[in-house]
Structures are given as structure tokens and as C-alpha cells.
Amino acid sequence: MGKIKDKLAEYYRLLKTYGFKPEYGAKVFCIGYNKTGTTSVGKSFEMLGLRNTSFNEIVWRKWYKKGKIERVLDYTARFDSTDDLPWLKADFIPTLDQRFPNSKFVYLYRDEEAWKKSMATWAEKAGKGIVDAEKEWEGYLAHQRFVESYFRDFPTNRFLKISVKDPKGLKKLGAFLGIEAPQDHFPVYNKMS
């Protein structure tokens, strides 16, 4: 019953988006790798008044992974900001940059030990079993190298590198977006990891 309820909730969230008009102007994309605090930043976007979308099973598995990129872009156009998959994927970031001109990108980083611990905890709780922490960390580093290369010459008003552990992180994010933050630090979500 739980899986059916979850699927219905995914479809409901998807259908709700069709009430929003697609706009292909500037957006805010959280492009931190998995387990860097993307959920906390997505919730922070909402606290700052942005209409945010996060991981959606349909968008990820039925559209992005099957190459239906125009559907993903149409879905994305209905929001002000995004976090998590598929928007953090290195092969998708240049498309987002091109299709949504003047967008802002927020890159999250995390120290190695905390990241590996978070990944292992998530994998265990998600029923994925034991993960190869070194192999997963290589994926993190490859993503980091791509981001550093791609955004090397971006203006500072369009690219922010930050950690959710920064005690003034939400204030810095608000300043980057030109929105006053209600508190200094990021809220903590997805504590299991």
C-alpha cells in the first residue's frame, strides 16, 4: 500500500505543476552532488519565497534517463529553482545554462569523511546495501572537477560555492539571490544522512 501511495503522490505533484506557466528565463539551480545538503538548500529556496522542485521519480526515471530532455526542460520552466537529480548532472548543467539564460548556480561541497558517512547511511536506509565508498567518492570528485572547470570564468553574481555547514550559509545564499534571509544558517533536512 505504501508504494502505491508514494506513486500517487508523485503523480499528484507532477499534475500540480501544469497549473504553473512555463517560463524560460533565469532560474536558480542547486548543483551540489548527492549527499551534500541539496534537500536543505531546496527547502531554503522555499523559505526565501522561490517555487522549488526537488527529486521527482517520474522526471528522473521516465523522462531524463530515457532522454526526454524537452519534457524535463518544460517541467523545469514551471519553477523558480531546483535541487537534486537530474539538475545536478554534469551532462545536463550546460543545457540548463543555455536554455535558461542568466540563471544562477549554487554548488554545495562537503568534506570527504562526512560525505562518505552520509552516503553509507543513506544507502543502508534506502535498502541499497553496502556501497563502495571510494568509488562513490570518485563520482563526487569527478562532479567537482566538472563544476570547477565549467564555472571557472562565471561571474560571481551567477555562481556560488557554499557548504550547508557554514553558520552564515543561508544569509550568504539570500545575499547571492538578492533576498533577505530569515536566519543566518541553513535549516537541517534529511537528517538521516
C-alpha contacts under 8 A as a table, 3 or more apart, distances in Angstrom:
res1	aa1	res2	aa2	distance
1	M	4	I	5.28
1	M	5	K	6.22
2	G	5	K	5.08
2	G	6	D	6.14
3	K	6	D	5.03
3	K	7	K	6.16
4	I	7	K	5.10
4	I	8	L	6.15
5	K	8	L	5.15
5	K	9	A	6.16
6	D	9	A	5.06
6	D	10	E	6.30
7	K	10	E	5.08
7	K	11	Y	6.34
8	L	11	Y	5.14
8	L	12	Y	6.05
9	A	12	Y	5.00
9	A	13	R	6.16
10	E	13	R	5.24
10	E	14	L	6.20
10	E	56	N	6.75
10	E	57	E	7.00
10	E	58	I	7.27
11	Y	14	L	4.96
11	Y	15	L	6.07
11	Y	58	I	7.84
12	Y	15	L	5.13
12	Y	16	K	6.16
13	R	16	K	5.19
13	R	17	T	6.72
14	L	17	T	5.48
14	L	18	Y	7.39
15	L	18	Y	5.61
15	L	19	G	7.82
16	K	19	G	5.85
16	K	20	F	7.84
17	T	20	F	5.44
17	T	75	Y	7.38
17	T	78	R	6.61
18	Y	21	K	7.24
18	Y	78	R	7.78
20	F	78	R	5.43
20	F	79	F	7.82
21	K	77	A	7.85
21	K	78	R	5.78
22	P	74	D	6.43
22	P	75	Y	7.48
22	P	76	T	7.85
22	P	77	A	4.57
22	P	78	R	4.41
22	P	79	F	7.75
23	E	77	A	4.92
23	E	78	R	6.22
24	Y	77	A	5.49
24	Y	99	R	6.84
24	Y	100	F	5.39
24	Y	101	P	7.85
25	G	77	A	7.96
25	G	100	F	5.22
25	G	101	P	6.09
25	G	102	N	7.56
25	G	103	S	7.58
26	A	80	D	7.95
26	A	100	F	5.25
26	A	101	P	5.51
26	A	102	N	5.17
26	A	103	S	4.18
26	A	104	K	7.28
27	K	79	F	7.70
27	K	80	D	5.20
27	K	81	S	5.52
27	K	100	F	6.59
27	K	102	N	7.75
27	K	103	S	4.70
27	K	104	K	6.29
28	V	80	D	6.39
28	V	81	S	4.50
28	V	82	T	6.55
28	V	103	S	5.75
28	V	104	K	4.75
28	V	105	F	5.80
28	V	106	V	7.40
29	F	81	S	5.64
29	F	82	T	5.09
29	F	83	D	6.26
29	F	87	W	6.99
29	F	88	L	7.84
29	F	103	S	7.50
29	F	104	K	6.28
29	F	105	F	4.85
29	F	106	V	6.09
30	C	38	T	6.78
30	C	41	V	7.34
30	C	42	G	7.52
30	C	81	S	7.66
30	C	82	T	6.02
30	C	83	D	4.73
30	C	84	D	7.04
30	C	87	W	7.51
30	C	88	L	6.84
30	C	105	F	5.93
30	C	106	V	4.66
30	C	107	Y	6.08
30	C	108	L	7.56
31	I	38	T	7.89
31	I	83	D	6.71
31	I	84	D	7.03
31	I	87	W	6.50
31	I	88	L	4.11
31	I	89	K	7.53
31	I	105	F	6.66
31	I	106	V	5.88
31	I	107	Y	5.05
31	I	108	L	6.90
32	G	36	T	6.07
32	G	37	G	7.56
32	G	38	T	6.32
32	G	84	D	7.54
32	G	88	L	6.28
32	G	106	V	7.11
32	G	107	Y	4.66
32	G	108	L	4.20
32	G	109	Y	6.49
33	Y	36	T	5.93
33	Y	38	T	7.73
33	Y	84	D	7.66
33	Y	88	L	6.46
33	Y	108	L	7.08
33	Y	109	Y	7.67
33	Y	140	Y	6.34
33	Y	143	H	6.98
34	N	37	G	7.65
34	N	38	T	7.05
34	N	84	D	6.90
35	K	38	T	7.00
35	K	115	W	6.42
35	K	118	S	6.31
35	K	119	M	6.32
35	K	193	S	7.13
36	T	108	L	5.93
36	T	109	Y	5.91
36	T	110	R	5.63
36	T	115	W	6.88
36	T	163	S	7.80
36	T	164	V	7.63
37	G	40	S	5.30
37	G	41	V	6.35
37	G	108	L	7.08
37	G	163	S	7.94
37	G	164	V	6.06
37	G	189	Y	7.97
38	T	41	V	5.10
38	T	42	G	6.01
38	T	83	D	5.77
38	T	84	D	5.86
38	T	108	L	7.49
39	T	42	G	5.01
39	T	43	K	6.22
39	T	54	S	7.55
39	T	83	D	6.99
39	T	84	D	7.32
39	T	189	Y	6.23
39	T	190	N	6.64
40	S	43	K	5.18
40	S	44	S	6.10
40	S	164	V	7.55
40	S	186	F	6.79
40	S	187	P	6.07
40	S	188	V	5.66
40	S	189	Y	5.06
40	S	190	N	7.33
41	V	44	S	4.73
41	V	45	F	6.16
41	V	83	D	7.40
41	V	164	V	7.55
41	V	186	F	7.24
42	G	45	F	5.10
42	G	46	E	6.60
42	G	52	N	6.50
42	G	53	T	7.47
42	G	54	S	6.82
42	G	81	S	7.85
42	G	82	T	6.77
42	G	83	D	5.52
43	K	46	E	5.07
43	K	47	M	6.27
43	K	52	N	7.91
43	K	187	P	7.77
43	K	189	Y	7.86
44	S	47	M	4.83
44	S	48	L	6.20
44	S	170	L	7.26
44	S	186	F	6.78
44	S	187	P	6.98
45	F	48	L	5.08
45	F	49	G	6.53
45	F	50	L	5.38
45	F	51	R	7.54
45	F	52	N	6.51
45	F	81	S	7.08
46	E	49	G	5.04
46	E	50	L	4.93
46	E	51	R	6.12
46	E	52	N	6.11
47	M	50	L	7.39
47	M	182	P	7.92
48	L	174	G	7.24
48	L	179	I	6.68
48	L	180	E	7.53
48	L	181	A	6.44
48	L	182	P	7.89
50	L	79	F	7.91
50	L	80	D	5.62
50	L	81	S	6.50
51	R	79	F	5.35
51	R	80	D	5.13
51	R	81	S	6.32
52	N	79	F	5.75
52	N	80	D	5.93
52	N	81	S	4.64
52	N	82	T	5.36
52	N	83	D	7.65
53	T	76	T	7.90
53	T	79	F	6.64
53	T	81	S	6.49
53	T	82	T	4.89
53	T	83	D	6.55
54	S	82	T	5.74
54	S	83	D	4.96
54	S	84	D	5.71
54	S	85	L	7.37
55	F	59	V	7.79
55	F	60	W	7.28
55	F	83	D	7.09
55	F	84	D	5.49
55	F	85	L	5.45
55	F	86	P	7.39
56	N	59	V	5.36
56	N	60	W	6.11
56	N	85	L	7.95
57	E	60	W	5.19
57	E	61	R	5.79
57	E	62	K	7.59
58	I	61	R	5.45
58	I	62	K	5.08
58	I	63	W	6.63
59	V	62	K	5.93
59	V	63	W	5.09
59	V	64	Y	6.12
59	V	72	V	6.28
59	V	86	P	7.84
60	W	63	W	5.91
60	W	64	Y	5.07
60	W	65	K	6.13
60	W	85	L	6.65
60	W	86	P	5.98
61	R	64	Y	6.16
61	R	65	K	5.20
61	R	66	K	6.98
62	K	65	K	6.35
62	K	66	K	5.94
62	K	68	K	7.89
63	W	66	K	5.27
63	W	67	G	6.14
63	W	68	K	4.64
63	W	69	I	6.63
63	W	71	R	6.62
63	W	72	V	6.41
64	Y	67	G	5.18
64	Y	68	K	5.57
64	Y	69	I	5.76
64	Y	72	V	6.47
64	Y	86	P	6.90
65	K	68	K	7.60
68	K	71	R	5.61
68	K	72	V	6.72
69	I	72	V	4.99
69	I	73	L	6.13
70	E	73	L	4.98
70	E	74	D	6.09
71	R	74	D	5.08
71	R	75	Y	6.16
72	V	75	Y	5.08
72	V	76	T	6.05
73	L	76	T	4.90
73	L	77	A	6.07
73	L	96	L	7.95
74	D	77	A	5.13
74	D	78	R	6.92
75	Y	78	R	5.58
75	Y	79	F	7.65
76	T	79	F	5.72
76	T	82	T	7.56
77	A	80	D	7.64
79	F	82	T	7.35
82	T	87	W	6.90
83	D	87	W	6.55
83	D	88	L	7.25
84	D	87	W	6.08
84	D	88	L	5.93
85	L	88	L	5.69
85	L	89	K	6.84
86	P	89	K	5.67
86	P	92	F	7.46
87	W	92	F	6.48
87	W	93	I	6.67
87	W	96	L	7.89
88	L	92	F	7.28
88	L	93	I	6.68
89	K	92	F	5.29
89	K	93	I	6.28
89	K	143	H	7.99
90	A	93	I	5.45
90	A	94	P	7.64
90	A	143	H	6.54
90	A	146	F	6.73
90	A	147	V	7.55
91	D	94	P	6.87
91	D	95	T	7.79
92	F	95	T	5.29
92	F	96	L	6.34
93	I	96	L	5.08
93	I	97	D	6.16
94	P	97	D	4.96
94	P	98	Q	6.14
95	T	98	Q	5.09
95	T	99	R	5.96
96	L	99	R	5.22
96	L	100	F	5.70
97	D	100	F	5.56
97	D	101	P	6.02
97	D	102	N	7.46
97	D	103	S	6.57
98	Q	101	P	5.84
100	F	103	S	5.96
102	N	158	R	7.25
103	S	158	R	6.61
104	K	157	N	7.47
104	K	158	R	4.33
104	K	159	F	5.80
104	K	160	L	7.99
105	F	158	R	6.08
105	F	159	F	4.88
105	F	160	L	6.38
106	V	159	F	5.94
106	V	160	L	4.85
106	V	161	K	6.00
106	V	162	I	7.35
107	Y	147	V	7.89
107	Y	159	F	7.56
107	Y	160	L	6.08
107	Y	161	K	4.73
107	Y	162	I	6.29
108	L	161	K	5.95
108	L	162	I	5.17
108	L	163	S	5.34
108	L	164	V	7.21
109	Y	161	K	7.34
109	Y	162	I	6.38
109	Y	163	S	5.35
110	R	114	A	6.91
110	R	115	W	5.99
110	R	163	S	6.37
111	D	114	A	5.67
111	D	115	W	6.04
112	E	115	W	5.13
112	E	116	K	6.09
112	E	137	W	7.57
113	E	116	K	5.33
113	E	117	K	6.23
114	A	117	K	5.16
114	A	118	S	6.10
115	W	118	S	5.10
115	W	119	M	6.13
116	K	119	M	5.07
116	K	120	A	6.14
116	K	133	A	5.92
116	K	137	W	7.04
117	K	120	A	5.19
117	K	121	T	6.14
117	K	193	S	7.62
118	S	121	T	5.15
118	S	122	W	6.04
118	S	192	M	7.88
118	S	193	S	4.36
119	M	122	W	5.14
119	M	123	A	6.07
119	M	131	V	7.89
119	M	133	A	7.63
119	M	193	S	6.87
120	A	123	A	5.16
120	A	124	E	6.18
120	A	130	I	6.83
120	A	131	V	6.31
120	A	133	A	7.27
121	T	124	E	5.23
121	T	125	K	6.19
121	T	192	M	7.07
121	T	193	S	5.66
122	W	125	K	5.21
122	W	126	A	5.88
122	W	192	M	6.95
122	W	193	S	5.46
123	A	126	A	5.10
123	A	127	G	6.12
123	A	128	K	4.81
123	A	129	G	5.97
123	A	130	I	6.73
123	A	131	V	6.78
124	E	127	G	5.24
124	E	128	K	5.81
124	E	129	G	5.26
124	E	130	I	6.57
125	K	128	K	7.56
128	K	131	V	7.55
131	V	136	E	7.58
132	D	135	K	5.40
132	D	136	E	6.21
133	A	136	E	5.10
133	A	137	W	5.96
134	E	137	W	5.00
134	E	138	E	6.26
135	K	138	E	5.13
135	K	139	G	6.68
136	E	139	G	5.12
136	E	140	Y	6.54
137	W	140	Y	4.91
137	W	141	L	6.21
138	E	141	L	5.02
138	E	142	A	6.07
139	G	142	A	5.10
139	G	143	H	6.22
140	Y	143	H	5.22
140	Y	144	Q	6.20
141	L	144	Q	4.88
141	L	145	R	6.11
142	A	145	R	5.12
142	A	146	F	6.26
143	H	146	F	5.12
143	H	147	V	6.21
144	Q	147	V	5.14
144	Q	148	E	6.10
145	R	148	E	5.18
145	R	149	S	6.10
146	F	149	S	5.19
146	F	150	Y	5.95
147	V	150	Y	5.17
147	V	151	F	5.83
147	V	152	R	7.96
148	E	151	F	5.52
148	E	152	R	5.60
149	S	152	R	5.27
150	Y	153	D	7.71
151	F	154	F	5.06
151	F	159	F	7.20
154	F	158	R	6.64
154	F	159	F	6.49
155	P	158	R	5.60
155	P	159	F	6.64
156	T	159	F	5.28
156	T	160	L	6.76
157	N	160	L	7.67
157	N	176	F	6.59
160	L	173	L	7.89
160	L	176	F	7.37
162	I	166	D	7.35
162	I	169	G	6.97
163	S	166	D	5.46
163	S	169	G	6.93
164	V	167	P	7.99
164	V	169	G	6.18
164	V	185	H	7.84
164	V	186	F	6.04
165	K	169	G	7.24
165	K	185	H	7.93
165	K	186	F	7.62
166	D	169	G	4.77
166	D	185	H	6.87
166	D	186	F	7.90
167	P	184	D	6.51
167	P	185	H	4.89
167	P	186	F	7.57
168	K	171	K	5.39
168	K	172	K	6.24
168	K	184	D	4.62
168	K	185	H	4.95
168	K	186	F	7.78
169	G	172	K	5.08
169	G	173	L	6.13
169	G	184	D	6.41
169	G	185	H	5.19
169	G	186	F	5.94
170	L	173	L	4.93
170	L	174	G	6.04
170	L	181	A	6.38
170	L	183	Q	6.79
170	L	184	D	5.35
170	L	185	H	4.90
170	L	186	F	4.90
171	K	174	G	5.09
171	K	175	A	6.22
171	K	180	E	7.34
171	K	181	A	5.32
171	K	182	P	7.91
171	K	183	Q	6.57
171	K	184	D	4.75
171	K	185	H	6.74
172	K	175	A	5.08
172	K	176	F	6.12
172	K	184	D	7.98
173	L	176	F	5.01
173	L	177	L	6.26
173	L	181	A	7.90
174	G	177	L	5.11
174	G	178	G	5.88
174	G	179	I	4.74
174	G	180	E	5.43
174	G	181	A	5.13
175	A	178	G	4.89
175	A	179	I	5.98
175	A	180	E	6.67
175	A	181	A	7.76
176	F	179	I	7.77
181	A	184	D	7.04
183	Q	186	F	7.79
188	V	191	K	6.62
190	N	193	S	6.26
